[in-house]
Amino acid sequence: NFATSITFAKAVTASGSLSNDGVTAIAGGTAPVVFSETITVSGTASSLADIYIASFDGPLNVVGNITGIDSVTAVSNSGAITLSGAVTTSGTNNNSGSGGVGGDIYIGSSAGVVLLSDNISTTGTGDMTLMSGKSLTANSTLTTSGTSAGKIGIYANSNSTVSINKAISAGTGAKIILLASGMGAISVAKDATITAGAAVELDSAATGVINIASGADITAGTTVDDLSSAGTLNLGANITTTAGSILIDNMAINLTGAVALKVQGTGSDITLASVNGAQNLTLEAPATVTVTNSAGVTASDFSAANVVLSNTTGTIAFGGPTNISSSLTTTANAYNISFNGTTVLAGAPVFLNTGNITFAGITSLTSGATITGGPATNVNLAGTIVSGGAFNIGANILKANISNGTTLNLASSTNESTFASRVILPSGFSFGLNGVGTLTLSGDSSDPMHVNGFVGIANVTNGTLNVTGSLCQASGIFLRNGTLTGNGQ
C-alpha cells in the first residue's frame, strides 16, 4: 500500500501457488498507479496467486498486457482506469485468493472513467465483471472460454454509462448479463455481437436503458430474458436462441431497426410486454408468441404454433408470410390486427379485439374464424380468403368492408358462414363467393342512396348465398352453378 505515486518502469512478474505470491499494488488519496510495461503472474492452474491493483482517486494506468493465473482485479474509487493491453487469466481454482475466486476478472470504478483498449478474456473457469460508476468503454472483445466457462456481467450503475464496441462471447454453459440500474445506460455498438453458451439476461432497474444497435445480434444457448422491474430496451439487432425462450416482459422495447426474434427447442416461446417503433419485426417460435402491453407491432416472416395478443393498443400488423399453426388468442382491447401477404391461421381463432381487423393478400383460415369485435370495429376484406370452416362476422361491429375483386372460398359444406353485420360493397365493386359452402348475409346492408351498403355485384360460383337481411336495390347477384336462397330484401 502506498500513499504516494506508484510507477513500475519495467515489466512486473511473479510466480507461485499462494495468494501472496501474486502482484498487489494499492495507492491511496490521489496517488497514481502506473505500470509502464506488462504484468505477469505464472504458476499451476490451481494457483492462488492473484493480481490486485487499485487506486483511490488517482489514475490507474497499465500500458502492457496483464496475464494472470488466478484472479485479476483493477479497481478505483474515482480515479480513471486505463488498460491499454490485453487482460487474460487461465485460473481454475475455486478457492478465494486475495482478490477473487476461480480465475475471475473484475474491472470497475465507483465514480471514475474506465477505458479498455485490448481484448479481455478468461480461459479457465473464471467470471468476468465490468462495472461502471461513471463511464466504461470497451474497445475490445470480451471472452470467457474453456470447458466450464465463467459468466460475463456488465453493469452500469445509476447515472453511469457503458459502451461496448466489440463482440462479447461467453463459452460453454456460461451466461451474459447486461444490467443498467437507475439512470444507467449500456450501449452495444453495431456488429458487436453477443454470444452466450447459456442464457443472456437483459436487465434494467427503474429508468435504466439498454441500447442494442443493428448488427449486434444476440445468440443464446438457452434463454434470453429480462429480470427487470422497468426500463427500456432500444433494440435494432436480431435475437436467436438455440434451445430456449425469449421472455422480455418487463422492459419496454423500442425497435430501432428491422428485428428478427427466433426461438428453437421444444416448448420454446416468445413473450414481449411492450413493443414500439415503425420497424419490421420477424417472430419465429415452435410454441407460443405473446405480445402484450404494446403500442403497435409490425411483424414480417412470422411463424409460431400459438400466438397471444393481449392488452395492447395501436396496430399489430402481420406483413407476411404469416403461419400460426395451432392457435391465435386475442383479448377485448382496442387494438387493430391486420394480415397482409400470405397468411395461414389454424385453430378457428376468435377475434375479440375491438379495433379494426383486416385480411388482405392470400388468407387461409384452415378451420374458419369468428370476428366479434366491438361497436367501432371495421372488418376489411381483400384479396383471396379460403376458409375450411365457418367464417363468421358478428352483428356487434360497425361494418364489414369488401374491396373490389375480393374472393371468399368456403371449403366446408357443413359449416355455414354468417356475416351478421352491415356489409359495404360499393357500386362498381365485385365480390366472388366460391366453393361448396354457404354464406348467410343477415345484417341490414341497405341504403336508399345506394352508397353506404351492399351496392356492388356478387358472383356466386358453386356455393350458396343465403340472404336473410337487406341489400341495396341496385346490387346484383350472378349465379355460376351457384344458389341464391333466403327471404331477405
Beta strands, then each sheet from edge to edge (+ up, - down):
strand 1: 6-8
strand 2: 12-15
strand 3: 23-27
strand 4: 33-35
strand 5: 39-42
strand 6: 51-55
strand 7: 60-62
strand 8: 66-68
strand 9: 72-76
strand 10: 81-83
strand 11: 87-89
strand 12: 105-109
strand 13: 113-116
strand 14: 120-122
strand 15: 128-132
strand 16: 135-138
strand 17: 142-144
strand 18: 152-156
strand 19: 161-164
strand 20: 168-170
strand 21: 176-180
strand 22: 185-188
strand 23: 194-196
strand 24: 200-204
strand 25: 209-212
strand 26: 218-220
strand 27: 224-225
strand 28: 232-235
strand 29: 239-241
strand 30: 246-255
strand 31: 259-262
strand 32: 270-276
strand 33: 281-292
strand 34: 297-310
strand 35: 314-330
strand 36: 335-339
strand 37: 342-345
strand 38: 350-351
strand 39: 357-359
strand 40: 362-365
strand 41: 369-371
strand 42: 378-381
strand 43: 384-387
strand 44: 391-393
strand 45: 399-402
strand 46: 406-410
strand 47: 417-419
strand 48: 423-424
strand 49: 430-435
strand 50: 438-441
strand 51: 457-461
strand 52: 464-467
strand 53: 476-480
strand 54: 483-485
sheet 1: 1+ 4+ 7+ 10+ 13+ 16+ 19+ 22+ 25+ 28+ 30+ 27+ 24+ 21+ 18+ 15+ 12+ 9+ 6+ 3+
sheet 2: 1+ 4+ 7+ 10+ 13+ 16+ 19+ 22+ 25+ 28+ 30+ 32+ 33+ 31+ 29+ 26+ 23+ 20+ 17+ 14+ 11+ 8+ 5+ 2+
sheet 3: 1+ 4+ 7+ 10+ 13+ 16+ 19+ 22+ 25+ 28+ 30+ 32+ 33+ 34+ 35+ 36+ 39+ 42+ 45+ 48+
sheet 4: 1+ 4+ 7+ 10+ 13+ 16+ 19+ 22+ 25+ 28+ 30+ 32+ 33+ 34+ 35+ 37+ 40+ 43+ 46+ 49+ 51+ 53+
sheet 5: 38+ 41+ 44+
sheet 6: 47+ 50+ 52+ 54+
end
